[in-house]
Amino acid sequence: MSPPETCASERRAQEVYEVYLAHIDGCAPCQAEEDCVEVARIRRDLRAARAAVRESPALRAARAEARK
Ligand SMILES: [Zn+2]
């Protein structure tokens, strides 16, 4: 069973991914594989959201401990 925090980050990652797909779908520059500032921002969000999913609360706690 995953902790609620992990479920929340998984939902967030899924939401960002849906935003990403919807953007590609409606964005001419992205469909032409041209530079798009908006998609760059969404990709950053997506990376951050996926990193949050991988980072379990236990790992985060261990990291916080290491920073002390
Ligand atoms: Zn775009």
N, CA, C, O and the ligand as a Tripos MOL2 file, in Angstrom:
@<TRIPOS>MOLECULE
protein
  273   271    69     0     0
PROTEIN
NO_CHARGES

@<TRIPOS>ATOM
      1 N           0.8460   -1.2060    0.0000 N.3       1 MET1
      2 CA          0.0000    0.0000    0.0000 C.3       1 MET1
      3 C           0.8720    1.2440    0.0000 C.2       1 MET1
      4 O           1.8000    1.3500    0.8010 O.2       1 MET1
      5 N           0.5830    2.1850   -0.8910 N.am      2 SER2
      6 CA          1.4050    3.3890   -0.9200 C.3       2 SER2
      7 C           0.8640    4.4390    0.0410 C.2       2 SER2
      8 O          -0.3450    4.5510    0.2400 O.2       2 SER2
      9 N           1.7690    5.2000    0.6310 N.am      3 PRO3
     10 CA          1.3300    6.2800    1.5210 C.3       3 PRO3
     11 C           0.5620    7.3360    0.7230 C.2       3 PRO3
     12 O           0.8000    7.4890   -0.4750 O.2       3 PRO3
     13 N          -0.3560    8.0680    1.3670 N.am      4 PRO4
     14 CA         -1.1740    9.0730    0.6690 C.3       4 PRO4
     15 C          -0.3230   10.0940   -0.0870 C.2       4 PRO4
     16 O          -0.7180   10.5690   -1.1510 O.2       4 PRO4
     17 N           0.8210   10.4230    0.4560 N.am      5 GLU5
     18 CA          1.6910   11.4260   -0.1590 C.3       5 GLU5
     19 C           2.1460   10.9680   -1.5500 C.2       5 GLU5
     20 O           2.1900   11.7540   -2.4960 O.2       5 GLU5
     21 N           2.4850    9.6650   -1.6470 N.am      6 THR6
     22 CA          2.9150    9.1120   -2.9310 C.3       6 THR6
     23 C           1.7680    9.1260   -3.9320 C.2       6 THR6
     24 O           1.9650    9.4400   -5.1060 O.2       6 THR6
     25 N           0.5600    8.7840   -3.4630 N.am      7 CYS7
     26 CA         -0.6080    8.8050   -4.3470 C.3       7 CYS7
     27 C          -0.8290   10.2110   -4.8870 C.2       7 CYS7
     28 O          -1.1470   10.3860   -6.0630 O.2       7 CYS7
     29 N          -0.6630   11.2050   -4.0370 N.am      8 ALA8
     30 CA         -0.8560   12.5970   -4.4570 C.3       8 ALA8
     31 C           0.1600   12.9780   -5.5190 C.2       8 ALA8
     32 O          -0.1950   13.6410   -6.4930 O.2       8 ALA8
     33 N           1.4270   12.5710   -5.3540 N.am      9 SER9
     34 CA          2.4140   12.9270   -6.3730 C.3       9 SER9
     35 C           2.1720   12.1550   -7.6610 C.2       9 SER9
     36 O           2.4350   12.6720   -8.7470 O.2       9 SER9
     37 N           1.6730   10.9260   -7.5580 N.am     10 GLU10
     38 CA          1.3500   10.1660   -8.7670 C.3      10 GLU10
     39 C           0.2180   10.8350   -9.5380 C.2      10 GLU10
     40 O           0.2500   10.9260  -10.7660 O.2      10 GLU10
     41 N          -0.7850   11.3010   -8.7930 N.am     11 ARG11
     42 CA         -1.8990   12.0150   -9.4320 C.3      11 ARG11
     43 C          -1.3870   13.2750  -10.1190 C.2      11 ARG11
     44 O          -1.7700   13.5820  -11.2480 O.2      11 ARG11
     45 N          -0.5260   13.9910   -9.4290 N.am     12 ARG12
     46 CA          0.0350   15.2390   -9.9620 C.3      12 ARG12
     47 C           0.8210   14.9580  -11.2550 C.2      12 ARG12
     48 O           0.6840   15.6840  -12.2390 O.2      12 ARG12
     49 N           1.6350   13.9080  -11.2420 N.am     13 ALA13
     50 CA          2.4220   13.5560  -12.4270 C.3      13 ALA13
     51 C           1.5060   13.1950  -13.5890 C.2      13 ALA13
     52 O           1.7650   13.5680  -14.7330 O.2      13 ALA13
     53 N           0.4390   12.4730  -13.2890 N.am     14 GLN14
     54 CA         -0.5330   12.0900  -14.3180 C.3      14 GLN14
     55 C          -1.2220   13.3230  -14.8900 C.2      14 GLN14
     56 O          -1.4230   13.4230  -16.1010 O.2      14 GLN14
     57 N          -1.5800   14.2540  -14.0220 N.am     15 GLU15
     58 CA         -2.2390   15.4910  -14.4650 C.3      15 GLU15
     59 C          -1.3370   16.2960  -15.3770 C.2      15 GLU15
     60 O          -1.7650   16.7850  -16.4220 O.2      15 GLU15
     61 N          -0.0730   16.4310  -14.9680 N.am     16 VAL16
     62 CA          0.8710   17.2040  -15.7730 C.3      16 VAL16
     63 C           1.0730   16.5360  -17.1300 C.2      16 VAL16
     64 O           1.1950   17.2120  -18.1520 O.2      16 VAL16
     65 N           1.1080   15.1860  -17.1320 N.am     17 TYR17
     66 CA          1.2890   14.4560  -18.3710 C.3      17 TYR17
     67 C           0.0950   14.6870  -19.3070 C.2      17 TYR17
     68 O           0.2620   14.8110  -20.5200 O.2      17 TYR17
     69 N          -1.1080   14.7440  -18.7280 N.am     18 GLU18
     70 CA         -2.3000   14.9960  -19.5380 C.3      18 GLU18
     71 C          -2.2670   16.4100  -20.1190 C.2      18 GLU18
     72 O          -2.6550   16.6280  -21.2670 O.2      18 GLU18
     73 N          -1.7990   17.3680  -19.3130 N.am     19 VAL19
     74 CA         -1.6330   18.7500  -19.7890 C.3      19 VAL19
     75 C          -0.6510   18.7650  -20.9550 C.2      19 VAL19
     76 O          -0.8620   19.4470  -21.9580 O.2      19 VAL19
     77 N           0.4300   17.9950  -20.8000 N.am     20 TYR20
     78 CA          1.4650   17.8980  -21.8340 C.3      20 TYR20
     79 C           0.8840   17.3520  -23.1360 C.2      20 TYR20
     80 O           1.0900   17.9340  -24.2020 O.2      20 TYR20
     81 N           0.1590   16.2370  -23.0520 N.am     21 LEU21
     82 CA         -0.4430   15.6400  -24.2470 C.3      21 LEU21
     83 C          -1.4490   16.5860  -24.8970 C.2      21 LEU21
     84 O          -1.4920   16.7150  -26.1210 O.2      21 LEU21
     85 N          -2.2590   17.2480  -24.0640 N.am     22 ALA22
     86 CA         -3.2670   18.1780  -24.5800 C.3      22 ALA22
     87 C          -2.5800   19.3460  -25.2790 C.2      22 ALA22
     88 O          -3.0600   19.8390  -26.2990 O.2      22 ALA22
     89 N          -1.4510   19.7830  -24.7190 N.am     23 HIS23
     90 CA         -0.7160   20.8930  -25.3350 C.3      23 HIS23
     91 C          -0.1940   20.4890  -26.7150 C.2      23 HIS23
     92 O          -0.3910   21.2110  -27.6920 O.2      23 HIS23
     93 N           0.4650   19.3450  -26.7910 N.am     24 ILE24
     94 CA          1.0190   18.8530  -28.0610 C.3      24 ILE24
     95 C          -0.0910   18.7710  -29.1090 C.2      24 ILE24
     96 O           0.0920   19.1230  -30.2740 O.2      24 ILE24
     97 N          -1.2470   18.2950  -28.6490 N.am     25 ASP25
     98 CA         -2.3940   18.1030  -29.5270 C.3      25 ASP25
     99 C          -2.8630   19.4070  -30.1600 C.2      25 ASP25
    100 O          -3.3070   19.4300  -31.3080 O.2      25 ASP25
    101 N          -2.7590   20.4990  -29.3910 N.am     26 GLY26
    102 CA         -3.3220   21.7490  -29.8870 C.3      26 GLY26
    103 C          -2.2840   22.7990  -30.2510 C.2      26 GLY26
    104 O          -2.6260   23.9640  -30.4530 O.2      26 GLY26
    105 N          -1.0100   22.3950  -30.3370 N.am     27 CYS27
    106 CA          0.0480   23.3750  -30.5570 C.3      27 CYS27
    107 C           0.7690   23.0960  -31.8810 C.2      27 CYS27
    108 O           1.4400   22.0750  -32.0300 O.2      27 CYS27
    109 N           0.6210   24.0110  -32.8310 N.am     28 ALA28
    110 CA          1.2350   23.8280  -34.1530 C.3      28 ALA28
    111 C           2.7660   23.7550  -34.0840 C.2      28 ALA28
    112 O           3.3460   22.8530  -34.6890 O.2      28 ALA28
    113 N           3.4470   24.6680  -33.3700 N.am     29 PRO29
    114 CA          4.9160   24.5600  -33.2760 C.3      29 PRO29
    115 C           5.3750   23.2100  -32.7320 C.2      29 PRO29
    116 O           6.3490   22.6480  -33.2310 O.2      29 PRO29
    117 N           4.6890   22.6820  -31.7180 N.am     30 CYS30
    118 CA          5.0780   21.3840  -31.1480 C.3      30 CYS30
    119 C           4.8800   20.2680  -32.1690 C.2      30 CYS30
    120 O           5.7050   19.3590  -32.2690 O.2      30 CYS30
    121 N           3.7940   20.3370  -32.9200 N.am     31 GLN31
    122 CA          3.5440   19.2920  -33.9160 C.3      31 GLN31
    123 C           4.5800   19.3360  -35.0230 C.2      31 GLN31
    124 O           4.8780   18.3130  -35.6410 O.2      31 GLN31
    125 N           5.1380   20.5280  -35.2790 N.am     32 ALA32
    126 CA          6.1870   20.6810  -36.2860 C.3      32 ALA32
    127 C           7.5720   20.4930  -35.6710 C.2      32 ALA32
    128 O           8.5900   20.6890  -36.3340 O.2      32 ALA32
    129 N           7.5930   20.1040  -34.3680 N.am     33 GLU33
    130 CA          8.8360   19.9280  -33.6130 C.3      33 GLU33
    131 C           9.6950   21.1770  -33.6130 C.2      33 GLU33
    132 O          10.9220   21.1070  -33.6890 O.2      33 GLU33
    133 N           9.0290   22.3290  -33.5250 N.am     34 GLU34
    134 CA          9.7400   23.5990  -33.3940 C.3      34 GLU34
    135 C           9.7940   23.9800  -31.9250 C.2      34 GLU34
    136 O           9.1050   23.4000  -31.0850 O.2      34 GLU34
    137 N          10.6260   24.9670  -31.6370 N.am     35 ASP35
    138 CA         10.7530   25.4110  -30.2510 C.3      35 ASP35
    139 C           9.4450   26.0060  -29.7520 C.2      35 ASP35
    140 O           8.7990   26.7930  -30.4430 O.2      35 ASP35
    141 N           9.0760   25.6240  -28.5650 N.am     36 CYS36
    142 CA          7.8710   26.1460  -27.9550 C.3      36 CYS36
    143 C           8.1740   26.3990  -26.4800 C.2      36 CYS36
    144 O           8.5010   25.4750  -25.7350 O.2      36 CYS36
    145 N           8.0610   27.6460  -26.0750 N.am     37 VAL37
    146 CA          8.3740   28.0240  -24.6920 C.3      37 VAL37
    147 C           7.4360   27.3190  -23.7160 C.2      37 VAL37
    148 O           7.8420   26.8700  -22.6440 O.2      37 VAL37
    149 N           6.1740   27.2370  -24.1200 N.am     38 GLU38
    150 CA          5.1630   26.6590  -23.2480 C.3      38 GLU38
    151 C           5.4580   25.1790  -22.9590 C.2      38 GLU38
    152 O           5.3590   24.7320  -21.8160 O.2      38 GLU38
    153 N           5.8200   24.4270  -24.0060 N.am     39 VAL39
    154 CA          6.0510   22.9960  -23.8000 C.3      39 VAL39
    155 C           7.3290   22.7740  -22.9840 C.2      39 VAL39
    156 O           7.4360   21.7890  -22.2540 O.2      39 VAL39
    157 N           8.2850   23.6770  -23.1060 N.am     40 ALA40
    158 CA          9.5010   23.5660  -22.3020 C.3      40 ALA40
    159 C           9.1570   23.6800  -20.8190 C.2      40 ALA40
    160 O           9.7100   22.9700  -19.9790 O.2      40 ALA40
    161 N           8.2360   24.5860  -20.5200 N.am     41 ARG41
    162 CA          7.8010   24.7790  -19.1400 C.3      41 ARG41
    163 C           7.0510   23.5340  -18.6530 C.2      41 ARG41
    164 O           7.2550   23.0730  -17.5290 O.2      41 ARG41
    165 N           6.1820   22.9980  -19.5130 N.am     42 ILE42
    166 CA          5.4120   21.8110  -19.1290 C.3      42 ILE42
    167 C           6.3470   20.6240  -18.9100 C.2      42 ILE42
    168 O           6.1470   19.8450  -17.9770 O.2      42 ILE42
    169 N           7.3790   20.4750  -19.7680 N.am     43 ARG43
    170 CA          8.3330   19.3670  -19.6060 C.3      43 ARG43
    171 C           9.0830   19.4700  -18.2810 C.2      43 ARG43
    172 O           9.3430   18.4670  -17.6160 O.2      43 ARG43
    173 N           9.4260   20.7160  -17.9090 N.am     44 ARG44
    174 CA         10.0930   20.9180  -16.6080 C.3      44 ARG44
    175 C           9.1790   20.4730  -15.4770 C.2      44 ARG44
    176 O           9.5960   19.7680  -14.5580 O.2      44 ARG44
    177 N           7.9090   20.9040  -15.5670 N.am     45 ASP45
    178 CA          6.9060   20.5000  -14.5660 C.3      45 ASP45
    179 C           6.8010   18.9820  -14.4860 C.2      45 ASP45
    180 O           6.7290   18.3990  -13.4040 O.2      45 ASP45
    181 N           6.7930   18.3630  -15.6540 N.am     46 LEU46
    182 CA          6.6340   16.9120  -15.7380 C.3      46 LEU46
    183 C           7.8210   16.2010  -15.0880 C.2      46 LEU46
    184 O           7.6480   15.2400  -14.3380 O.2      46 LEU46
    185 N           9.0170   16.6850  -15.3840 N.am     47 ARG47
    186 CA         10.2170   16.0940  -14.7710 C.3      47 ARG47
    187 C          10.1530   16.2210  -13.2560 C.2      47 ARG47
    188 O          10.4360   15.2690  -12.5280 O.2      47 ARG47
    189 N           9.7760   17.4110  -12.7900 N.am     48 ALA48
    190 CA          9.6920   17.6500  -11.3440 C.3      48 ALA48
    191 C           8.6270   16.7620  -10.7110 C.2      48 ALA48
    192 O           8.8310   16.2060   -9.6310 O.2      48 ALA48
    193 N           7.4880   16.6340  -11.3930 N.am     49 ALA49
    194 CA          6.3910   15.8150  -10.8550 C.3      49 ALA49
    195 C           6.7990   14.3450  -10.7840 C.2      49 ALA49
    196 O           6.4800   13.6490   -9.8200 O.2      49 ALA49
    197 N           7.5180   13.8750  -11.8280 N.am     50 ARG50
    198 CA          7.9430   12.4670  -11.8330 C.3      50 ARG50
    199 C           9.0350   12.2090  -10.8040 C.2      50 ARG50
    200 O           9.0990   11.1360  -10.2030 O.2      50 ARG50
    201 N           9.8900   13.2030  -10.6090 N.am     51 ALA51
    202 CA         10.9240   13.0700   -9.5740 C.3      51 ALA51
    203 C          10.2720   12.9610   -8.2010 C.2      51 ALA51
    204 O          10.7400   12.2160   -7.3400 O.2      51 ALA51
    205 N           9.1910   13.7070   -8.0050 N.am     52 ALA52
    206 CA          8.4690   13.6660   -6.7240 C.3      52 ALA52
    207 C           7.8370   12.3050   -6.4960 C.2      52 ALA52
    208 O           7.7390   11.8510   -5.3560 O.2      52 ALA52
    209 N           7.4020   11.6430   -7.5770 N.am     53 VAL53
    210 CA          6.8070   10.3050   -7.4470 C.3      53 VAL53
    211 C           7.8830    9.3050   -7.0160 C.2      53 VAL53
    212 O           7.6690    8.4800   -6.1280 O.2      53 VAL53
    213 N           9.0450    9.4020   -7.6730 N.am     54 ARG54
    214 CA         10.1340    8.4640   -7.3500 C.3      54 ARG54
    215 C          10.6190    8.6450   -5.9240 C.2      54 ARG54
    216 O          11.0370    7.6980   -5.2580 O.2      54 ARG54
    217 N          10.5490    9.9130   -5.4680 N.am     55 GLU55
    218 CA         11.0870   10.2200   -4.1510 C.3      55 GLU55
    219 C          10.0620    9.8590   -3.0810 C.2      55 GLU55
    220 O           9.1450   10.6350   -2.8140 O.2      55 GLU55
    221 N          10.2080    8.7210   -2.4850 N.am     56 SER56
    222 CA          9.2610    8.2880   -1.4610 C.3      56 SER56
    223 C           9.4530    9.1180   -0.2000 C.2      56 SER56
    224 O          10.5280    9.6750    0.0200 O.2      56 SER56
    225 N           8.4070    9.2030    0.6370 N.am     57 PRO57
    226 CA          8.5320    9.9670    1.8850 C.3      57 PRO57
    227 C           9.7090    9.4980    2.7400 C.2      57 PRO57
    228 O          10.3700   10.3120    3.3860 O.2      57 PRO57
    229 N           9.9720    8.1950    2.7460 N.am     58 ALA58
    230 CA         11.0720    7.6570    3.5500 C.3      58 ALA58
    231 C          12.4100    8.1860    3.0370 C.2      58 ALA58
    232 O          13.2860    8.5620    3.8160 O.2      58 ALA58
    233 N          12.5470    8.2080    1.7120 N.am     59 LEU59
    234 CA         13.7730    8.7020    1.0870 C.3      59 LEU59
    235 C          13.9570   10.1820    1.3840 C.2      59 LEU59
    236 O          15.0640   10.6450    1.6570 O.2      59 LEU59
    237 N          12.8250   10.9300    1.3250 N.am     60 ARG60
    238 CA         12.8700   12.3490    1.6020 C.3      60 ARG60
    239 C          13.3140   12.6080    3.0440 C.2      60 ARG60
    240 O          14.1080   13.5090    3.3130 O.2      60 ARG60
    241 N          12.7820   11.8000    3.9600 N.am     61 ALA61
    242 CA         13.1260   11.9400    5.3770 C.3      61 ALA61
    243 C          14.6150   11.6700    5.5820 C.2      61 ALA61
    244 O          15.2880   12.3730    6.3360 O.2      61 ALA61
    245 N          15.1230   10.6320    4.8950 N.am     62 ALA62
    246 CA         16.5360   10.2740    5.0050 C.3      62 ALA62
    247 C          17.4040   11.4130    4.4770 C.2      62 ALA62
    248 O          18.4570   11.7190    5.0370 O.2      62 ALA62
    249 N          16.9480   12.0320    3.3950 N.am     63 ARG63
    250 CA         17.7050   13.1220    2.7970 C.3      63 ARG63
    251 C          17.7110   14.3550    3.7160 C.2      63 ARG63
    252 O          18.7330   15.0260    3.8680 O.2      63 ARG63
    253 N          16.5630   14.6340    4.3150 N.am     64 ALA64
    254 CA         16.4580   15.7550    5.2470 C.3      64 ALA64
    255 C          17.3850   15.5330    6.4380 C.2      64 ALA64
    256 O          18.0210   16.4570    6.9440 O.2      64 ALA64
    257 N          17.4370   14.2750    6.8630 N.am     65 GLU65
    258 CA         18.3160   13.8970    7.9790 C.3      65 GLU65
    259 C          19.7740   14.1380    7.6070 C.2      65 GLU65
    260 O          20.5550   14.6260    8.4230 O.2      65 GLU65
    261 N          20.1410   13.7930    6.3680 N.am     66 ALA66
    262 CA         21.5100   13.9220    5.8960 C.3      66 ALA66
    263 C          21.9360   15.3790    5.7830 C.2      66 ALA66
    264 O          23.1230   15.6920    5.8690 O.2      66 ALA66
    265 N          20.9530   16.2810    5.5900 N.am     67 ARG67
    266 CA         21.2710   17.6910    5.4270 C.3      67 ARG67
    267 C          21.5760   18.3820    6.7460 C.2      67 ARG67
    268 O          22.1480   19.4720    6.7650 O.2      67 ARG67
    269 N          21.1990   17.7580    7.8340 N.am     68 LYS68
    270 CA         21.3680   18.4060    9.1650 C.3      68 LYS68
    271 C          22.8470   18.5970    9.5050 C.2      68 LYS68
    272 O          23.1730   19.1200   10.5710 O.2      68 LYS68
    273 ZN          3.8370   23.9340  -27.9440 Zn       69 ZN69
@<TRIPOS>BOND
     1     1     2 1
     2     2     3 1
     3     3     4 2
     4     3     5 am
     5     5     6 1
     6     6     7 1
     7     7     8 2
     8     7     9 am
     9     9    10 1
    10    10    11 1
    11    11    12 2
    12    11    13 am
    13    13    14 1
    14    14    15 1
    15    15    16 2
    16    15    17 am
    17    17    18 1
    18    18    19 1
    19    19    20 2
    20    19    21 am
    21    21    22 1
    22    22    23 1
    23    23    24 2
    24    23    25 am
    25    25    26 1
    26    26    27 1
    27    27    28 2
    28    27    29 am
    29    29    30 1
    30    30    31 1
    31    31    32 2
    32    31    33 am
    33    33    34 1
    34    34    35 1
    35    35    36 2
    36    35    37 am
    37    37    38 1
    38    38    39 1
    39    39    40 2
    40    39    41 am
    41    41    42 1
    42    42    43 1
    43    43    44 2
    44    43    45 am
    45    45    46 1
    46    46    47 1
    47    47    48 2
    48    47    49 am
    49    49    50 1
    50    50    51 1
    51    51    52 2
    52    51    53 am
    53    53    54 1
    54    54    55 1
    55    55    56 2
    56    55    57 am
    57    57    58 1
    58    58    59 1
    59    59    60 2
    60    59    61 am
    61    61    62 1
    62    62    63 1
    63    63    64 2
    64    63    65 am
    65    65    66 1
    66    66    67 1
    67    67    68 2
    68    67    69 am
    69    69    70 1
    70    70    71 1
    71    71    72 2
    72    71    73 am
    73    73    74 1
    74    74    75 1
    75    75    76 2
    76    75    77 am
    77    77    78 1
    78    78    79 1
    79    79    80 2
    80    79    81 am
    81    81    82 1
    82    82    83 1
    83    83    84 2
    84    83    85 am
    85    85    86 1
    86    86    87 1
    87    87    88 2
    88    87    89 am
    89    89    90 1
    90    90    91 1
    91    91    92 2
    92    91    93 am
    93    93    94 1
    94    94    95 1
    95    95    96 2
    96    95    97 am
    97    97    98 1
    98    98    99 1
    99    99   100 2
   100    99   101 am
   101   101   102 1
   102   102   103 1
   103   103   104 2
   104   103   105 am
   105   105   106 1
   106   106   107 1
   107   107   108 2
   108   107   109 am
   109   109   110 1
   110   110   111 1
   111   111   112 2
   112   111   113 am
   113   113   114 1
   114   114   115 1
   115   115   116 2
   116   115   117 am
   117   117   118 1
   118   118   119 1
   119   119   120 2
   120   119   121 am
   121   121   122 1
   122   122   123 1
   123   123   124 2
   124   123   125 am
   125   125   126 1
   126   126   127 1
   127   127   128 2
   128   127   129 am
   129   129   130 1
   130   130   131 1
   131   131   132 2
   132   131   133 am
   133   133   134 1
   134   134   135 1
   135   135   136 2
   136   135   137 am
   137   137   138 1
   138   138   139 1
   139   139   140 2
   140   139   141 am
   141   141   142 1
   142   142   143 1
   143   143   144 2
   144   143   145 am
   145   145   146 1
   146   146   147 1
   147   147   148 2
   148   147   149 am
   149   149   150 1
   150   150   151 1
   151   151   152 2
   152   151   153 am
   153   153   154 1
   154   154   155 1
   155   155   156 2
   156   155   157 am
   157   157   158 1
   158   158   159 1
   159   159   160 2
   160   159   161 am
   161   161   162 1
   162   162   163 1
   163   163   164 2
   164   163   165 am
   165   165   166 1
   166   166   167 1
   167   167   168 2
   168   167   169 am
   169   169   170 1
   170   170   171 1
   171   171   172 2
   172   171   173 am
   173   173   174 1
   174   174   175 1
   175   175   176 2
   176   175   177 am
   177   177   178 1
   178   178   179 1
   179   179   180 2
   180   179   181 am
   181   181   182 1
   182   182   183 1
   183   183   184 2
   184   183   185 am
   185   185   186 1
   186   186   187 1
   187   187   188 2
   188   187   189 am
   189   189   190 1
   190   190   191 1
   191   191   192 2
   192   191   193 am
   193   193   194 1
   194   194   195 1
   195   195   196 2
   196   195   197 am
   197   197   198 1
   198   198   199 1
   199   199   200 2
   200   199   201 am
   201   201   202 1
   202   202   203 1
   203   203   204 2
   204   203   205 am
   205   205   206 1
   206   206   207 1
   207   207   208 2
   208   207   209 am
   209   209   210 1
   210   210   211 1
   211   211   212 2
   212   211   213 am
   213   213   214 1
   214   214   215 1
   215   215   216 2
   216   215   217 am
   217   217   218 1
   218   218   219 1
   219   219   220 2
   220   219   221 am
   221   221   222 1
   222   222   223 1
   223   223   224 2
   224   223   225 am
   225   225   226 1
   226   226   227 1
   227   227   228 2
   228   227   229 am
   229   229   230 1
   230   230   231 1
   231   231   232 2
   232   231   233 am
   233   233   234 1
   234   234   235 1
   235   235   236 2
   236   235   237 am
   237   237   238 1
   238   238   239 1
   239   239   240 2
   240   239   241 am
   241   241   242 1
   242   242   243 1
   243   243   244 2
   244   243   245 am
   245   245   246 1
   246   246   247 1
   247   247   248 2
   248   247   249 am
   249   249   250 1
   250   250   251 1
   251   251   252 2
   252   251   253 am
   253   253   254 1
   254   254   255 1
   255   255   256 2
   256   255   257 am
   257   257   258 1
   258   258   259 1
   259   259   260 2
   260   259   261 am
   261   261   262 1
   262   262   263 1
   263   263   264 2
   264   263   265 am
   265   265   266 1
   266   266   267 1
   267   267   268 2
   268   267   269 am
   269   269   270 1
   270   270   271 1
   271   271   272 2
@<TRIPOS>SUBSTRUCTURE
     1 MET1         2 RESIDUE 1 A MET
     2 SER2         6 RESIDUE 1 A SER
     3 PRO3        10 RESIDUE 1 A PRO
     4 PRO4        14 RESIDUE 1 A PRO
     5 GLU5        18 RESIDUE 1 A GLU
     6 THR6        22 RESIDUE 1 A THR
     7 CYS7        26 RESIDUE 1 A CYS
     8 ALA8        30 RESIDUE 1 A ALA
     9 SER9        34 RESIDUE 1 A SER
    10 GLU10       38 RESIDUE 1 A GLU
    11 ARG11       42 RESIDUE 1 A ARG
    12 ARG12       46 RESIDUE 1 A ARG
    13 ALA13       50 RESIDUE 1 A ALA
    14 GLN14       54 RESIDUE 1 A GLN
    15 GLU15       58 RESIDUE 1 A GLU
    16 VAL16       62 RESIDUE 1 A VAL
    17 TYR17       66 RESIDUE 1 A TYR
    18 GLU18       70 RESIDUE 1 A GLU
    19 VAL19       74 RESIDUE 1 A VAL
    20 TYR20       78 RESIDUE 1 A TYR
    21 LEU21       82 RESIDUE 1 A LEU
    22 ALA22       86 RESIDUE 1 A ALA
    23 HIS23       90 RESIDUE 1 A HIS
    24 ILE24       94 RESIDUE 1 A ILE
    25 ASP25       98 RESIDUE 1 A ASP
    26 GLY26      102 RESIDUE 1 A GLY
    27 CYS27      106 RESIDUE 1 A CYS
    28 ALA28      110 RESIDUE 1 A ALA
    29 PRO29      114 RESIDUE 1 A PRO
    30 CYS30      118 RESIDUE 1 A CYS
    31 GLN31      122 RESIDUE 1 A GLN
    32 ALA32      126 RESIDUE 1 A ALA
    33 GLU33      130 RESIDUE 1 A GLU
    34 GLU34      134 RESIDUE 1 A GLU
    35 ASP35      138 RESIDUE 1 A ASP
    36 CYS36      142 RESIDUE 1 A CYS
    37 VAL37      146 RESIDUE 1 A VAL
    38 GLU38      150 RESIDUE 1 A GLU
    39 VAL39      154 RESIDUE 1 A VAL
    40 ALA40      158 RESIDUE 1 A ALA
    41 ARG41      162 RESIDUE 1 A ARG
    42 ILE42      166 RESIDUE 1 A ILE
    43 ARG43      170 RESIDUE 1 A ARG
    44 ARG44      174 RESIDUE 1 A ARG
    45 ASP45      178 RESIDUE 1 A ASP
    46 LEU46      182 RESIDUE 1 A LEU
    47 ARG47      186 RESIDUE 1 A ARG
    48 ALA48      190 RESIDUE 1 A ALA
    49 ALA49      194 RESIDUE 1 A ALA
    50 ARG50      198 RESIDUE 1 A ARG
    51 ALA51      202 RESIDUE 1 A ALA
    52 ALA52      206 RESIDUE 1 A ALA
    53 VAL53      210 RESIDUE 1 A VAL
    54 ARG54      214 RESIDUE 1 A ARG
    55 GLU55      218 RESIDUE 1 A GLU
    56 SER56      222 RESIDUE 1 A SER
    57 PRO57      226 RESIDUE 1 A PRO
    58 ALA58      230 RESIDUE 1 A ALA
    59 LEU59      234 RESIDUE 1 A LEU
    60 ARG60      238 RESIDUE 1 A ARG
    61 ALA61      242 RESIDUE 1 A ALA
    62 ALA62      246 RESIDUE 1 A ALA
    63 ARG63      250 RESIDUE 1 A ARG
    64 ALA64      254 RESIDUE 1 A ALA
    65 GLU65      258 RESIDUE 1 A GLU
    66 ALA66      262 RESIDUE 1 A ALA
    67 ARG67      266 RESIDUE 1 A ARG
    68 LYS68      270 RESIDUE 1 A LYS
    69 ZN69       273 GROUP 0 **** ****
